[in-house]
Amino acid sequence: MSPAVADSTWRALLAQATDALGERQAARWLVEDAAGCDAAGLHTLLDEVAPDVAATRLRALVARRCGGEPLQHVLGRWPFAGVELIVDRRALVPRPETEVLVDAALRELERLQPATPLVADLGTGSGAIAAALVCARADCTVVAVERDAGACSLAADNRSRLGPLARERLILRQGSWYGPLAAEAGALDLVVANPPYLAAGEWAGLDPVVRDHDPYDALVAGPTGLEAVAAVVSGAPAHLRRPGTLLCELAPAQAAAATALARRAGAREIWVLADLAGRERILGARW
Ligand SMILES: C[S@@+](CC[C@H](N)C(=O)[O-])C[C@H]1O[C@@H](n2cnc3c(N)ncnc32)[C@H](O)[C@@H]1O
């Protein structure tokens, strides 16, 4: 973006930001952020002169994005399954394919019809899945487990932004997988998880926007990539009531191995759901 020119209109700043980023929608979001308004508000402001402080802020946002920071980190917030989340380096930026997991979880709760649904979200990261579920179902309690202290603090920040009724139904616990869920053994209706599922060797080949900004432990499970999925599947039968269901996100290439793990863990019904691009992405298993 060109250096500060006094008395630029928002329209001119939007054009400059679009040129700098090469993406019109991303430029609009950054301009809306700098202007402190939404899309409709920006439309009414376009021919007004931007205050210097706002134009300077916009230049700083554009420079960060041009420097390779993910758009979500530059904005500091991102919508996920109907909830606006704070997003930063402390945890993975929630992905669109994980919204498919949330939809599947809501469908499964309708199918199971528990009186007062009790759900665990393992590896909650930003708290995205747990927050989406407590906001979508007023009768649902979610215990969200996360090992990483930084991610836990981000999940707590996101929890604090929910309305009071949703907030009190989202319980955060720090620990590894089922470790903090001894009190819920045999009582969960649903376990949802988006665990790390990359093999260590895949890290170096990731897009730098991901590799330089998302936490390693959020993406890499271990030497084979299946270690976390295996832990989530193997602990499910002891923690689910009957009937109860596990929904676990995975890499498409892991569908057959994850299905075999669920069979070995005694699941009665096993299926795999595709993401929006048609790739096998979510293991479903009922006990
Ligand atoms: C792929 S990220 C998913 C984050 C979030 N659920 C989402 O969908 O955006 C996986 C998360 O699992 C956490 N994690 C990794 N190992 C864990 C373990 N042993 N126990 C609990 N959480 C773990 C990571 O810190 C990370 O936040």
The ligand as an ORCA input file, in Angstrom:
! r2SCAN-3c Opt
* xyz 0 1
  C      -6.163    -29.765     15.246
  S      -6.147    -28.818     16.740
  C      -7.917    -28.591     16.917
  C      -8.304    -27.377     17.696
  C      -9.818    -27.115     17.694
  N     -10.553    -28.226     18.264
  C     -10.310    -26.856     16.292
  O     -10.984    -27.722     15.722
  O     -10.026    -25.770     15.748
  C      -5.776    -30.068     17.926
  C      -5.737    -29.623     19.368
  O      -5.448    -30.757     20.190
  C      -4.580    -30.347     21.233
  N      -3.886    -31.536     21.753
  C      -2.799    -32.161     21.233
  N      -2.478    -33.215     22.004
  C      -3.376    -33.258     23.017
  C      -3.577    -34.136     24.119
  N      -2.781    -35.174     24.350
  N      -4.623    -33.895     24.931
  C      -5.446    -32.840     24.736
  N      -5.311    -31.965     23.705
  C      -4.283    -32.183     22.857
  C      -3.673    -29.333     20.562
  O      -3.015    -28.525     21.530
  C      -4.667    -28.592     19.681
  O      -5.228    -27.501     20.364
*
